[in-house]
Amino acid sequence: MSRKVTPRKCSECGKRRMPAKRSNGRLSTKCKDCFGGQFWQSEFGRWFAEAAKRQSPVSMPIDENDIKGIHGLWKERKKGTGFKRVRGQLKPIYDYHISHRDPAKGDGFQGRFTTANLMVATAKANKMAYNKESIDHGFRVYTNKRPFETAAKVREWSSGQYDLTGLVGELELKKYVFKKNSIVDINSDFLPQGKPPQTMLEHQLNRFKGGSTEPWRHTVSNANESFSSALVYGIGLGSGELDESYEGPQELSVDDF
């Protein structure tokens, strides 16, 4: 007969809470909120906890490899944003979101928080496609389970489910430190220029088998409508499954100029 787990003093925060369970089944000396703390202290971990609030345990990432894929999209969104100098302050050039294809909150279902159900899209397109359910992309989890609703609940559940300490090492995650930088003395030529929406759209569609801008060749100049169509109606002419051979957008070399 297993012993009943009771709250105890956390070795990290000092509060009396339920201990986290390790992947081997043994209890940690840390509470569920603090377990995997290095992951949650990183910039990606902070974003992950906020992004997953609309999910429930049944619609979360499948495993650690799935989280690595989401991390790749998160990095691509950051690189695609680009920055410019406005009165000495750093301002984003493009506004991108990581968007669900099957919506996180649907009619009786939750769109899974998984790499293949996510795309980097313009913020405007994400709002245009919000909760539209025209096409089932294959990532709908029909459930009546309530979403986490708070980042704290996401952290508590995820810390006992995934090897977050391993992910910290593999993804080289660092503790997030907010810096309010003035960039008056930085040459604007050295700032990341980001990716225009048309380029980002092409890169995102190429992640999928059969992904193509062909269905929107007449509207590709309006990237917001094209992104919205891809999110709602599909990614092109193929199955919509991830193309495992896709290695991501290639960096330009000197010979490309």
C-alpha positions as a printed Julia matrix, in Angstrom:
257×3 Matrix{Float64}:
   0.0    0.0     0.0
   1.52   3.32   -1.08
   1.97   6.07    1.47
  -0.23   9.13    1.15
   1.73  12.13   -0.11
   1.34  15.15    2.13
   2.52  18.76    1.86
   6.04  19.46    3.07
   8.52  22.32    3.18
   9.99  23.0    -0.27
  13.8   23.15   -0.34
  13.64  25.93   -2.97
  10.93  28.4    -1.92
  10.54  27.32    1.7
   6.75  27.12    1.44
   4.74  24.13    2.59
   3.46  22.53   -0.63
   2.91  19.2    -2.32
   6.27  17.78   -3.51
   6.95  17.18   -7.19
   7.34  13.66   -8.49
  10.46  12.76  -10.46
  10.34  10.75  -13.7
  11.47   7.65  -11.74
   8.48   7.98   -9.43
  10.43   9.26   -6.41
   9.43  12.51   -4.73
  11.55  15.61   -5.1
  12.53  17.84   -2.2
  11.08  20.72   -4.23
   7.43  21.59   -4.71
   5.75  21.14   -8.09
   6.06  24.85   -8.84
   9.81  25.01   -8.17
  10.78  21.66   -9.69
  12.44  22.39  -13.03
  12.93  25.96  -11.85
  15.78  26.7   -14.26
  13.44  25.97  -17.15
  10.76  28.31  -15.81
  13.28  31.07  -15.13
  14.37  31.15  -18.79
  12.76  33.45  -21.33
  11.37  30.47  -23.25
  10.03  28.83  -20.07
   8.24  32.03  -19.07
   6.65  32.23  -22.52
   5.74  28.5   -22.49
   3.88  28.76  -19.17
   1.83  31.71  -20.44
   1.18  30.18  -23.88
  -0.12  26.91  -22.41
  -2.72  28.45  -20.07
  -5.57  27.6   -22.48
  -4.53  23.94  -22.6
  -5.34  21.1   -20.21
  -3.23  18.01  -19.38
  -4.73  16.07  -22.33
  -3.76  18.7   -24.96
  -0.22  19.5   -23.89
   2.97  18.65  -25.86
   3.45  14.92  -26.39
   6.99  14.73  -25.01
  10.3   16.56  -24.63
  11.02  16.32  -28.38
   7.74  18.11  -29.01
   8.81  20.9   -26.66
  12.1   21.15  -28.57
  10.11  21.68  -31.77
   8.06  24.41  -30.1
  11.29  26.0   -28.91
  12.48  26.05  -32.54
   9.33  27.94  -33.57
   9.77  30.33  -30.66
  13.32  31.09  -31.8
  12.17  31.59  -35.39
   9.51  34.04  -34.21
  12.14  35.99  -32.27
  14.52  36.11  -35.25
  11.68  37.07  -37.58
  10.61  40.03  -35.46
  13.58  42.29  -36.23
  14.29  45.59  -34.5
  14.73  49.24  -35.35
  15.84  52.27  -33.39
  13.16  54.81  -32.49
  14.3   57.77  -30.38
  17.06  55.68  -28.84
  14.83  52.74  -27.93
  14.58  49.27  -29.46
  11.26  48.71  -31.25
  10.08  45.56  -33.13
   9.68  45.79  -36.9
   7.2   42.92  -37.33
   4.62  41.55  -34.9
   4.46  37.74  -34.97
   2.55  35.26  -32.81
   2.85  31.49  -32.5
  -0.62  30.48  -33.63
  -2.72  27.33  -33.39
  -4.07  25.76  -36.58
  -6.79  23.85  -34.7
  -7.73  26.49  -32.09
  -6.74  25.96  -28.48
 -10.34  26.64  -27.43
 -12.83  25.01  -29.79
 -16.4   23.77  -29.59
 -15.99  20.74  -27.32
 -12.29  20.34  -28.11
  -8.85  21.8   -27.49
  -6.3   22.17  -30.28
  -3.18  20.39  -29.06
  -0.17  22.49  -28.08
   2.16  20.57  -30.38
   4.7   21.54  -33.03
   2.62  20.35  -36.0
  -0.43  22.35  -34.85
   1.54  25.59  -34.54
   2.71  28.21  -37.02
   4.51  31.51  -36.73
   2.01  34.02  -38.16
   1.41  37.74  -38.04
  -0.44  38.93  -34.95
  -3.18  40.39  -37.16
  -3.68  37.06  -38.97
  -3.82  35.22  -35.65
  -6.63  37.51  -34.52
  -8.44  37.12  -37.88
  -8.33  33.32  -37.53
  -9.17  33.3   -33.81
 -11.24  30.22  -32.86
 -12.42  29.56  -36.45
 -13.06  25.84  -36.92
 -13.67  25.42  -40.66
 -11.17  22.6   -41.18
 -10.07  19.83  -38.8
  -6.29  19.73  -39.13
  -6.07  16.55  -37.05
  -5.0   18.02  -33.71
  -8.35  18.32  -31.94
  -8.59  16.7   -28.52
 -12.25  16.31  -27.61
 -12.5   16.73  -23.88
 -14.45  18.39  -21.1
 -11.34  18.94  -19.0
 -10.9   22.52  -17.85
  -7.87  24.46  -19.07
  -5.06  25.29  -16.65
  -5.97  29.0   -16.85
  -2.88  30.11  -14.91
   0.85  29.87  -15.6
   1.36  28.48  -12.08
  -0.85  25.47  -12.85
   1.0   24.9   -16.14
   4.31  24.89  -14.29
   3.02  22.58  -11.58
   1.69  19.97  -14.0
   4.54  20.18  -16.51
   7.25  19.91  -13.87
   6.08  16.41  -12.98
   5.51  15.38  -16.59
   8.63  16.38  -18.54
  12.38  16.22  -17.97
  12.74  20.0   -17.75
  16.24  19.85  -16.31
  17.36  17.88  -19.37
  15.71  20.43  -21.65
  17.58  23.27  -19.95
  20.87  21.64  -20.92
  19.88  20.55  -24.43
  18.33  23.9   -25.37
  21.02  25.89  -23.51
  18.39  27.9   -21.65
  19.6   30.75  -19.45
  17.91  32.66  -16.66
  15.97  35.58  -18.09
  17.22  38.99  -16.97
  15.21  42.01  -18.04
  17.39  44.72  -19.55
  16.11  48.14  -20.47
  18.74  49.01  -23.01
  19.25  52.32  -24.71
  20.83  51.76  -28.11
  21.7   55.32  -29.06
  25.3   54.37  -29.82
  24.53  51.19  -31.8
  24.74  51.41  -35.57
  21.32  50.52  -37.01
  23.03  48.44  -39.7
  23.91  45.85  -37.05
  20.36  45.39  -35.75
  18.49  42.23  -36.86
  16.21  43.15  -39.75
  13.7   40.34  -39.21
  11.67  38.57  -41.88
   8.92  40.23  -43.91
   5.54  38.46  -43.6
   5.69  37.1   -47.17
   9.04  35.42  -46.42
   7.87  34.1   -43.05
   4.72  32.67  -44.68
   6.78  30.75  -47.24
   9.11  29.39  -44.56
   6.21  28.27  -42.38
   4.38  26.5   -45.21
   7.57  24.7   -46.2
   7.59  22.99  -42.8
   4.69  20.8   -43.97
   4.36  18.15  -46.66
   2.72  19.81  -49.63
   2.96  23.21  -48.01
   2.87  25.9   -50.66
   1.86  29.5   -51.28
   0.13  28.33  -54.48
  -3.44  28.39  -53.03
  -2.96  32.09  -52.22
  -0.92  33.21  -55.21
  -3.43  36.02  -55.87
  -3.39  37.25  -52.26
   0.2   36.57  -51.23
   0.87  40.32  -51.39
  -1.56  40.55  -48.47
   0.29  38.33  -46.05
  -2.25  38.73  -43.24
  -5.05  37.21  -45.33
  -2.73  34.48  -46.6
  -1.6   33.56  -43.08
  -5.21  33.56  -41.88
  -6.25  31.27  -44.76
  -3.38  28.87  -43.98
  -4.37  28.71  -40.31
  -8.07  28.16  -40.97
  -8.26  26.21  -44.24
  -4.95  24.36  -44.52
  -1.33  24.74  -45.49
  -1.49  23.92  -49.18
  -1.99  20.92  -51.41
  -0.55  18.11  -49.28
  -1.4   16.16  -46.14
  -0.43  18.92  -43.73
   1.93  16.63  -41.83
   5.3   17.96  -40.76
   8.04  17.42  -43.34
  10.83  15.8   -41.32
  13.34  16.58  -44.06
  12.77  20.33  -43.74
  15.82  21.89  -42.07
  14.44  25.35  -41.58
  15.12  28.59  -43.44
  18.65  28.75  -44.78
  20.89  31.67  -43.89
  22.01  33.76  -46.83
  25.67  33.44  -47.82
  27.89  35.99  -49.52
  27.21  34.31  -52.87
  23.49  35.11  -52.53
  24.13  38.85  -52.85
